């Protein structure tokens, strides 16, 4: 079961990076049309996707085992 989890995490990361790319392209198009508010919102969505993609994977606290 442990070998399945990294693949799922990797898939989620790819999906989030893809969504970020879509949001960035839409933000660029909105900015070119002069819709600054929509562009700003799309940029924030892209940054959120990138942040969530970066936080996937094992966390440091999960790797530290308590002495017992």
N, C-alpha and C positions, 0 to 999 in steps of 0.2 A: 504494500500500500504506500509505502514511503516513496517509491519510485514514481508513482502517479502524481503526487503533489507538486513536485517541481515543474512537471509538464503543464499542469493546470495553471500554475503561477506564471509560467512563461507565456502561455496563451493569453492570460488576462493582461499581461504586460504589453504584448503585441497589440491587443485590442485597444488598450488605453492609449498607446502611442499613436495608433491609427486614428483614433477619435481626436486626439490633440492635433494631428496633422489636418484633419478635416476642418476643425474649428479655426485653425490658423489661416487656411485658405479662404474660408468664409469671412473671416475678419478682414483679410486683405481686400476681398471684393467689396465688403461693406464700406471700408475706408475709402476705396476708390470712388464709390458712389456718393461719398460725403456723409454717410450715416455713422457718425463718430460714436454715438451711444451704443449702437449694435456692435460695432467693431470692438469697443472696449469690453462689452459683455462676452463676446466670443473669445477674446484674448484671455479673459479670466477663466473661462471654461477650459481652454487649452492648457493653461497653467495648472488648473486643478487636475486634469488628466495626467499631466506629466508628474505632478507631485504624488498622485496615487500610484502611478506606475513605478516610481522610484522607491516607494515604501513596501513594495511586494517582495517576498522572499523571507528568509529567516531573519528574525530580529536578534540582536546581540544578547538580550536578556534570556532568550530561549536557549542560547548556546552555552551559557554559564551554568554549570551544575553545582549545587550547594555541597559543601563538605559535610559529611555526616557520618 
